[in-house]
Amino acid sequence: MIEKQFVVFLSYLPHPIFPFIGSSEYSIMKMLYSNENMFLVNNVKNIIESNDISTFIKNEFAQGAIGEVSAIDSWPELWVHDDTDFEQAVEILERSQKNIKGEDWACKNCSETNDPSFEICWNCQKVHT
Protein backbone atom coordinates (compact mmCIF):
# COMPACT_ATOMS: atom_id res chain seq x y z
CA MET A 1 0.00 0.00 0.00
CA ILE A 2 1.37 3.41 -0.93
CA GLU A 3 1.17 5.73 2.02
CA LYS A 4 0.08 9.26 1.24
CA GLN A 5 0.64 12.09 3.69
CA PHE A 6 -0.72 15.59 3.68
CA VAL A 7 0.62 18.27 5.99
CA VAL A 8 -1.84 20.90 7.16
CA PHE A 9 -0.20 24.09 8.40
CA LEU A 10 -2.41 26.27 10.48
CA SER A 11 -2.08 30.05 10.31
CA TYR A 12 -0.47 32.07 13.10
CA LEU A 13 -3.24 34.67 13.30
CA PRO A 14 -6.53 33.91 15.03
CA HIS A 15 -9.31 33.28 12.57
CA PRO A 16 -12.59 35.10 13.36
CA ILE A 17 -14.83 32.10 12.63
CA PHE A 18 -12.51 29.18 13.42
CA PRO A 19 -10.50 30.17 16.53
CA PHE A 20 -8.64 26.85 16.65
CA ILE A 21 -6.80 27.89 13.48
CA GLY A 22 -4.78 30.48 15.39
CA SER A 23 -2.20 28.02 16.75
CA SER A 24 1.31 27.55 15.40
CA GLU A 25 0.92 23.78 15.36
CA TYR A 26 0.41 21.57 12.37
CA SER A 27 -1.07 18.13 11.86
CA ILE A 28 -0.17 15.37 9.45
CA MET A 29 -3.07 13.66 7.75
CA LYS A 30 -2.63 10.20 6.21
CA MET A 31 -4.74 8.55 3.53
CA LEU A 32 -6.41 5.41 4.83
CA TYR A 33 -8.66 4.23 2.00
CA SER A 34 -9.67 5.03 -1.56
CA ASN A 35 -12.22 3.49 -3.90
CA GLU A 36 -14.14 4.57 -6.96
CA ASN A 37 -17.40 3.84 -5.14
CA MET A 38 -18.38 6.68 -2.81
CA PHE A 39 -20.73 4.36 -0.90
CA LEU A 40 -17.80 2.12 0.13
CA VAL A 41 -15.66 5.11 1.15
CA ASN A 42 -18.50 6.48 3.29
CA ASN A 43 -19.03 3.03 4.82
CA VAL A 44 -15.36 2.86 5.87
CA LYS A 45 -15.64 6.44 7.18
CA ASN A 46 -18.60 5.44 9.37
CA ILE A 47 -16.75 2.38 10.70
CA ILE A 48 -13.64 4.40 11.57
CA GLU A 49 -15.54 7.33 13.10
CA SER A 50 -17.61 4.97 15.25
CA ASN A 51 -14.29 4.29 17.02
CA ASP A 52 -13.79 8.02 17.78
CA ILE A 53 -11.20 8.62 15.04
CA SER A 54 -11.66 11.85 13.09
CA THR A 55 -11.59 11.49 9.28
CA PHE A 56 -12.01 13.58 6.15
CA ILE A 57 -13.09 12.61 2.62
CA LYS A 58 -10.95 14.24 -0.07
CA ASN A 59 -12.30 14.40 -3.65
CA GLU A 60 -15.82 13.93 -2.34
CA PHE A 61 -17.27 15.90 -5.26
CA ALA A 62 -14.46 15.42 -7.81
CA GLN A 63 -16.03 12.60 -9.80
CA GLY A 64 -17.68 15.17 -12.03
CA ALA A 65 -14.20 16.14 -13.21
CA ILE A 66 -13.53 12.74 -14.79
CA GLY A 67 -12.38 13.44 -18.32
CA GLU A 68 -10.54 16.59 -17.29
CA VAL A 69 -8.44 14.65 -14.77
CA SER A 70 -7.71 10.94 -14.71
CA ALA A 71 -10.38 8.73 -13.19
CA ILE A 72 -8.13 7.43 -10.42
CA ASP A 73 -7.12 10.98 -9.41
CA SER A 74 -10.77 11.82 -8.81
CA TRP A 75 -11.57 8.81 -6.63
CA PRO A 76 -12.78 9.73 -3.15
CA GLU A 77 -10.07 9.24 -0.52
CA LEU A 78 -10.54 8.76 3.21
CA TRP A 79 -7.90 10.57 5.29
CA VAL A 80 -7.27 10.30 9.03
CA HIS A 81 -6.90 13.76 10.63
CA ASP A 82 -4.40 12.81 13.32
CA ASP A 83 -1.50 10.61 12.23
CA THR A 84 -1.27 9.13 15.74
CA ASP A 85 -4.67 7.47 15.05
CA PHE A 86 -3.56 6.04 11.71
CA GLU A 87 -2.31 2.63 12.92
CA GLN A 88 -5.48 2.05 14.95
CA ALA A 89 -7.59 3.03 11.92
CA VAL A 90 -5.67 0.56 9.72
CA GLU A 91 -6.32 -2.24 12.25
CA ILE A 92 -10.04 -1.39 12.37
CA LEU A 93 -10.22 -1.35 8.57
CA GLU A 94 -8.40 -4.68 8.25
CA ARG A 95 -10.70 -6.31 10.81
CA SER A 96 -13.76 -5.06 8.95
CA GLN A 97 -12.49 -6.39 5.61
CA LYS A 98 -11.73 -9.95 6.75
CA ASN A 99 -13.80 -12.68 5.21
CA ILE A 100 -16.21 -14.25 7.61
CA LYS A 101 -16.20 -17.89 6.64
CA GLY A 102 -19.25 -20.01 7.01
CA GLU A 103 -20.30 -23.39 5.78
CA ASP A 104 -22.44 -24.21 2.78
CA TRP A 105 -25.91 -25.36 3.70
CA ALA A 106 -28.34 -27.73 2.03
CA CYS A 107 -31.93 -26.65 1.54
CA LYS A 108 -34.38 -28.86 3.44
CA ASN A 109 -36.99 -28.35 0.73
CA CYS A 110 -35.07 -29.13 -2.50
CA SER A 111 -31.66 -30.38 -1.18
CA GLU A 112 -29.80 -27.73 -3.19
CA THR A 113 -26.42 -26.61 -1.81
CA ASN A 114 -26.23 -22.88 -1.03
CA ASP A 115 -23.37 -20.56 -0.11
CA PRO A 116 -23.31 -19.28 3.48
CA SER A 117 -24.09 -15.76 2.26
CA PHE A 118 -27.55 -16.89 1.14
CA GLU A 119 -30.39 -16.70 3.65
CA ILE A 120 -32.86 -17.98 1.07
CA CYS A 121 -32.35 -20.97 -1.22
CA TRP A 122 -31.45 -19.69 -4.66
CA ASN A 123 -33.26 -22.62 -6.28
CA CYS A 124 -36.65 -22.76 -4.52
CA GLN A 125 -36.64 -19.47 -2.52
CA LYS A 126 -37.34 -21.16 0.81
CA VAL A 127 -35.92 -19.50 3.93
CA HIS A 128 -32.92 -21.21 5.54
CA THR A 129 -33.86 -22.57 8.96
C-alpha positions as CSV (number, residue, x, y, z in Angstrom):
1,M,0.0,0.0,0.0
2,I,1.4,3.4,-0.9
3,E,1.2,5.7,2.0
4,K,0.1,9.3,1.2
5,Q,0.6,12.1,3.7
6,F,-0.7,15.6,3.7
7,V,0.6,18.3,6.0
8,V,-1.8,20.9,7.2
9,F,-0.2,24.1,8.4
10,L,-2.4,26.3,10.5
11,S,-2.1,30.0,10.3
12,Y,-0.5,32.1,13.1
13,L,-3.2,34.7,13.3
14,P,-6.5,33.9,15.0
15,H,-9.3,33.3,12.6
16,P,-12.6,35.1,13.4
17,I,-14.8,32.1,12.6
18,F,-12.5,29.2,13.4
19,P,-10.5,30.2,16.5
20,F,-8.6,26.9,16.7
21,I,-6.8,27.9,13.5
22,G,-4.8,30.5,15.4
23,S,-2.2,28.0,16.7
24,S,1.3,27.5,15.4
25,E,0.9,23.8,15.4
26,Y,0.4,21.6,12.4
27,S,-1.1,18.1,11.9
28,I,-0.2,15.4,9.4
29,M,-3.1,13.7,7.8
30,K,-2.6,10.2,6.2
31,M,-4.7,8.6,3.5
32,L,-6.4,5.4,4.8
33,Y,-8.7,4.2,2.0
34,S,-9.7,5.0,-1.6
35,N,-12.2,3.5,-3.9
36,E,-14.1,4.6,-7.0
37,N,-17.4,3.8,-5.1
38,M,-18.4,6.7,-2.8
39,F,-20.7,4.4,-0.9
40,L,-17.8,2.1,0.1
41,V,-15.7,5.1,1.1
42,N,-18.5,6.5,3.3
43,N,-19.0,3.0,4.8
44,V,-15.4,2.9,5.9
45,K,-15.6,6.4,7.2
46,N,-18.6,5.4,9.4
47,I,-16.8,2.4,10.7
48,I,-13.6,4.4,11.6
49,E,-15.5,7.3,13.1
50,S,-17.6,5.0,15.3
51,N,-14.3,4.3,17.0
52,D,-13.8,8.0,17.8
53,I,-11.2,8.6,15.0
54,S,-11.7,11.8,13.1
55,T,-11.6,11.5,9.3
56,F,-12.0,13.6,6.1
57,I,-13.1,12.6,2.6
58,K,-11.0,14.2,-0.1
59,N,-12.3,14.4,-3.6
60,E,-15.8,13.9,-2.3
61,F,-17.3,15.9,-5.3
62,A,-14.5,15.4,-7.8
63,Q,-16.0,12.6,-9.8
64,G,-17.7,15.2,-12.0
65,A,-14.2,16.1,-13.2
66,I,-13.5,12.7,-14.8
67,G,-12.4,13.4,-18.3
68,E,-10.5,16.6,-17.3
69,V,-8.4,14.7,-14.8
70,S,-7.7,10.9,-14.7
71,A,-10.4,8.7,-13.2
72,I,-8.1,7.4,-10.4
73,D,-7.1,11.0,-9.4
74,S,-10.8,11.8,-8.8
75,W,-11.6,8.8,-6.6
76,P,-12.8,9.7,-3.1
77,E,-10.1,9.2,-0.5
78,L,-10.5,8.8,3.2
79,W,-7.9,10.6,5.3
80,V,-7.3,10.3,9.0
81,H,-6.9,13.8,10.6
82,D,-4.4,12.8,13.3
83,D,-1.5,10.6,12.2
84,T,-1.3,9.1,15.7
85,D,-4.7,7.5,15.1
86,F,-3.6,6.0,11.7
87,E,-2.3,2.6,12.9
88,Q,-5.5,2.0,14.9
89,A,-7.6,3.0,11.9
90,V,-5.7,0.6,9.7
91,E,-6.3,-2.2,12.2
92,I,-10.0,-1.4,12.4
93,L,-10.2,-1.3,8.6
94,E,-8.4,-4.7,8.2
95,R,-10.7,-6.3,10.8
96,S,-13.8,-5.1,9.0
97,Q,-12.5,-6.4,5.6
98,K,-11.7,-10.0,6.8
99,N,-13.8,-12.7,5.2
100,I,-16.2,-14.2,7.6
101,K,-16.2,-17.9,6.6
102,G,-19.2,-20.0,7.0
103,E,-20.3,-23.4,5.8
104,D,-22.4,-24.2,2.8
105,W,-25.9,-25.4,3.7
106,A,-28.3,-27.7,2.0
107,C,-31.9,-26.6,1.5
108,K,-34.4,-28.9,3.4
109,N,-37.0,-28.3,0.7
110,C,-35.1,-29.1,-2.5
111,S,-31.7,-30.4,-1.2
112,E,-29.8,-27.7,-3.2
113,T,-26.4,-26.6,-1.8
114,N,-26.2,-22.9,-1.0
115,D,-23.4,-20.6,-0.1
116,P,-23.3,-19.3,3.5
117,S,-24.1,-15.8,2.3
118,F,-27.6,-16.9,1.1
119,E,-30.4,-16.7,3.7
120,I,-32.9,-18.0,1.1
121,C,-32.4,-21.0,-1.2
122,W,-31.5,-19.7,-4.7
123,N,-33.3,-22.6,-6.3
124,C,-36.6,-22.8,-4.5
125,Q,-36.6,-19.5,-2.5
126,K,-37.3,-21.2,0.8
127,V,-35.9,-19.5,3.9
128,H,-32.9,-21.2,5.5
129,T,-33.9,-22.6,9.0
